[in-house]
Amino acid sequence: MIRILARLVAQGIRDLSLNPWAQAATFAAVTLVVFLSALFLMILTSLDAQLGMVRGEAVFQVYWKPGTDMGQIEEQWQSYPLMPGFQYLNTYTPEEALAELGARLGRGKGNLEKHFPFLAEKSPLPATAVVAFTPDKQDLERWLKDTARLLETQPGVDRVVETPLRDELGRAWRKVSRYVIWPSVAFLALVLGLIVGNTVRLSLIARTHEIEILQMIGAFRWYIRLPLIVSGALQGLGGGLSALGLLWLLHGGIRDILNFPPLLLHIFFPPWPMLLALVLVPMFTGGVASWIAVRRQ
């Protein structure tokens, strides 16, 4: 019995080579559906992770006047961690700001200096700092004004830009996230299963005559179904793994695309439970769809 089952499983694997164009179309359709689902989950979980962990964060961008002594500026940078509610600090010297600008424009500092020779002598950009604090929630508006005024009155500071956008988004998101995340995941899993299952069922139309012949000669239903279930499950598994591979390549290129003030958002790869579901759901529905298709013959 075990030998027969092993032979039927092997037959299901070999059946993937039959009707190669139909199999390739099914594989591409499953991959596309899983990839779009994974992309949506990556965006959703990234928003939830970033905005959910921002608990009252306010970010300030501080710009110094050109020509201000860097020693004085560095002393001010060292004083920021001593301020109440300090979270983190990112600093840029004029040269580092120029290099960052070149990276944003798709050119390195060397290419900028090549096209604009005057940049080689002295960077025209000011020293900059991005500093984040946990604000006083009891009187947020007053706290923002007092902190901005404290930063502006330091020697050499040209201007301070308040960017409490993440705080506002975070508060709004935390109010609705519980009503968005899991219902969206459940609905997406249902839609993914239905589309993948229907796609696999349609791919079996080309094998209708083969199934009818096996039924006419008296083959047991499980003997007919098992290879088809294996083929459908493998199509779902292969499409899910391929979609996650494409998502991984895409993530490598866009993970820091929103990491700039005032957003400062990182795009995270979906957590492993969601990745596992993105593989198991099409695999399961592919097998079930094959079983249903044979049952209705």
N, C-alpha and C positions, 0 to 999 in steps of 0.2 A: 504493500500500500504506500509506504513511504517512497519507494522507488517511483511509483506512478505519479505521486504528487510532485516529486523533484523533476520528473520529466515534463509535467505540465507547466511547472514554473519556468523551466528552461525554454519550453515552447513559447510561453508568453514573452520572454525576452527576445527570442528570435523573431517573433511576429512584428517587432518594431521595425524590422527591415523590409516588411511587406508594404506595398503602396507608399514608397518613400515620399512622394510629393504630398500626399494626404497627411502622413505622419509629420512631415516638416511644417506644414501649415498649422496643424494642431499644436505642435511644440511652440511655434512662434506666437500663436494666440494665447496659450497658457502663460508663456513668459511675459508677454506684454501686460496681461491682466494682473499678474502677480507683481510686476515691476511698478505699475501705477499704484497699486494698493500699498506697496512698500514705501513708495515715494510720499504718499499721503501720510502714512504713519510716521515717517521720519520727520516731516514738517510738524505734525501734531505733537509728537513726543518732544521735539526740540523746543517748541514753544512752551510746553508744559514744564520741562526741566529748567529752562532759563527763567521764565517768568515766575514759576512757582517757587524758585529758591531766592528770588529777589524780594526780601522782606523789608521793605522800607528803605531801599537804596537810592541815594541821590548822588549824581555825578556832576563834578565841576571841571571845566576846562579853563586852565589858567595860562595866560599868555604874558610874557615879559617884553618890555621895550627892547628893540634892537640895540645892541651894544652894551647891555647890562652885564656887569662882571659875573662870570660863571661861578666864581667862588661864593659870591653872595647868594646866587640862585640856589646853589647846592646846599647851603646852610638852611634855606627855607624848605627845600625838599626834605631835609632831615628832620625838620620840625613838624611836618604833617602827621607822621605816625603818632605823635604825642597828643594830637587834638582829639577831643571826645568823639566817639562814634566812628573813628577811622576804620576803613575796610581794606582798601588797597590803593596803590599809587603806581602810575605809569609815567615815566619822564622821558623827554626828548631834548637833547641839545640841538642847537641850530643845524649841525651837520647830520645828526640822526633824523631830524625832521625832514631835511632835504632828501635823505636816502629813502625815508618812508614815502615821501611824495613821489619820488621816482618809481618806487615799487607800485604805488597805486595807479600811476600812469602807464605801467607796463614797461618802464625803462629803469635800468639801474642808475646809480649816481654817476657812474662813468659816462654813460650815454648822455645824461643831462648836461654834464660838463663839456662833452664833445660838441653838442649842438648850441650850448650857451656857455662860452668860455669864461665869462665873468663869474660864473658860479664856482670855478676852481679856486678863486682867490678868497672868497668869503660868502658863506651862505646868507641869503637875504631873509631867511625865515627866523622867527623869534624862538627862544627857548619855550617849551610847552610842557605842561603837566596835566594829567588826567587823574583826579583824586576823587575817591568815593567815600561816602559816610553813611552811617545809619542815622536818619534824622529823628528829631523829637516829634513823635506822632501826635502829641497833645496839642501842639501849636506849630504845625508844619510850615505854614506860610511865614511866620515870624522867624522860625529857625533858618529857613532858606535865605531870607534877607540878611540875617545876622551873620551867617557863615560866609555868604558872598561878600559882604562888606569887610569881614575880617581878612579874607583872601585878597581883596582889592587894595587894602591899605598897606600891604607889605611893600617894602622898598623895591622899586623897579618894575612892579606889576603894571601892565598896560590895561588889561581888561580880563574879566572873569565871565564865563558863559555858564549859566545854570542849565543842566540837562536832566531834570527829574522825570524824563519820559519813561524810563524803565520802571520807576516806582508807580506811576499812574497805570501803566499797562499791567504791572504785576498785581496791583489791587483789583483791577477789573477782571483779570484772568482768573484769579483765585476764587472769585465769586461764581464763575460759570464753569470752571474746569470739571467739577464733579458731574455736571449735567452734559458734558460734551465728550470727554475722553472715552469712557467705557461704552456708552451707547453708540458712539462712532465706530469703535473697534468691533462691537458685536454686529452692527449693520454691515460694516465692510467685510467681515468674515462671511456673513450670509450671502452678500452679493458675489463675493469671490467664489464661494462654493457653487452657487447656481451657474455662474458663467463658465467656470472650468468644467463642471459636470456636463452642461449642455454642449460645450465644445467637444468633449471626449465622446459623448453619445453620437454627435453628428459624424465624427470620424469613423464610427463603426458601420455607417451606411454602406461603405465599399465592401464590407465583409458579410452583408446580409445573405447572399447566396451560399456562402460557405457554412454559415450557421444553419440555414435551412436544410442543407444536405446532411449535416451531422445529425440534426433532429430526425430526418427521414430514415436514417439507417439505425435509429434507436440509441444514439449516444446519450449517456446520462447528462442531466443538466449541469451538474458540478463539473463534469468532464469538459463541457463546452465553455462554461463560465470562467473557470479558473485561469486559463491562459489570457482571456480577455481582461479579467480583473487585474492580473499582473501587468499587462501592457498599459492599461489605463492608469494604474497607480504609478508606474515608472514614468509615464508622460507627465503626470502631475509633479512627481518628485524632481524630474529633470528640469521642467519649466520653473519650479520654485527656486532651485539652486542657481540656475542661470540668471534669474531675475535678481537674486541677492548679489550675485557677482557683478552685474551691471550697476546695481545700487551702490556697491562698495566703490567702484570706479568713479561714479558720479560724486559720491560723498567726498572722496579725496580732492576733488576739484572745487567744491563749493562750501566746504565746512567752515571757512573763515570769510565767506563773501559778505556777511553782515557784521563782521567784527570791527566796527568803526564807530566813533562817537556820533550821535548819542545812543545808538542801539547797543553796540558791544555785545552782540548775540553770537553764540557758537551753534552750529548745526551738528547735532549728535546723531550717531548711527543708532537705529532702533535697538532696544534692549533684547537680550537673547530670548525671552519668552515670546515676544512678537515675531522674531526671526524664525523660531521653531514653528509657530503657528502658520507663518507664511509658506512653510515647506509642507507641514502635515495636512493643512486644509486642502490644498490642491491634490496632494497625494491620496487622501481619503476620498474626496469627492470624485476623483478620476476612477478609482476602483469601484465605488458605489454606482457611478453612472454607467460603467460597463456592465455591472450586474443587472441594473434596471433595463438597459437596452436589450440584453439577451432574454430577460424575463418576459418582455413584451413581444418577442418574436413569435 
